[in-house]
Amino acid sequence: MPDQTTPTTRIFKTGATRIVEDESLRGLSIEEVRGILKRTYPEIAHATVRETTQADGTVQIDFLPQPGKKG
């Protein structure tokens, strides 16, 4: 069981890129983080979100890009 005094670390992942939560992202909802990150990673604007908890208590949030329409 994680220590309640230590906040759980979140890792945001898009493709091969991992963004470890820092003070600027702490306390923000996933949608708020998406709003910040989509400036740099536009593919997450419409991505599906999958949240998993690792054995060490770290929460990983995957932004899974959706295929776009061509033409």
DANORUR-V538385 format. One record per backbone hydrogen bond with DSSP energy under -0.5 kcal/mol. NH is the residue of the N-H (numbers start at 1). CO is the residue of the C=O. E is the energy in kcal/mol with one decimal. If there is no record, write none. Layout:
BEGIN
{{NH;CO;E} {NH;CO;E}}
END
This chain:
BEGIN
{{6;3;-1.0} {7;5;-0.6} {11;59;-2.8} {12;19;-3.1} {13;61;-3.0} {14;17;-2.2} {15;63;-0.5} {17;14;-2.2} {19;12;-3.4} {20;18;-0.6} {21;10;-2.9} {25;22;-1.4} {26;22;-1.7} {28;25;-1.9} {33;29;-2.3} {34;30;-2.6} {35;31;-2.0} {36;32;-1.5} {37;33;-3.0} {38;34;-2.4} {39;36;-1.0} {40;37;-1.1} {41;37;-3.1} {44;41;-2.1} {45;42;-1.6} {46;43;-0.5} {47;44;-0.8} {48;64;-2.6} {50;62;-2.3} {52;60;-2.7} {54;52;-0.5} {54;58;-3.5} {57;54;-2.0} {59;9;-2.6} {60;52;-3.3} {60;58;-0.5} {61;11;-3.3} {61;59;-0.5} {62;50;-3.2} {62;60;-0.6} {63;13;-3.2} {64;48;-3.4} {64;62;-0.7} {65;63;-0.8}}
END
